[in-house]
Amino acid sequence: MNKKKEMSIDDLAMMIKREFDNVGERFDNVEEHLDKLEFGQKDMKSELNFMVHKFELKELEYRVEKLEKKFAK
């Protein structure tokens, strides 16, 4: 025999409130993870910028050395 429990409006309201609270917590967690990803992305961009500048510097050094050798003759 399955006896179904009668559910009152208050019981239903409490169930809905618990679920909304749960969803709110999950959104907070998602927001926290997105903040971490954004910070990591900024860190990666700055690292890439550094690498690009380093590459450009090496390229310029090479070109200057080439010019120095050419005009040193």
HELIX and SHEET records of a PDB file:
HELIX    1   1 ILE A    9  ALA A   72  1                                  64    
END                                                                             
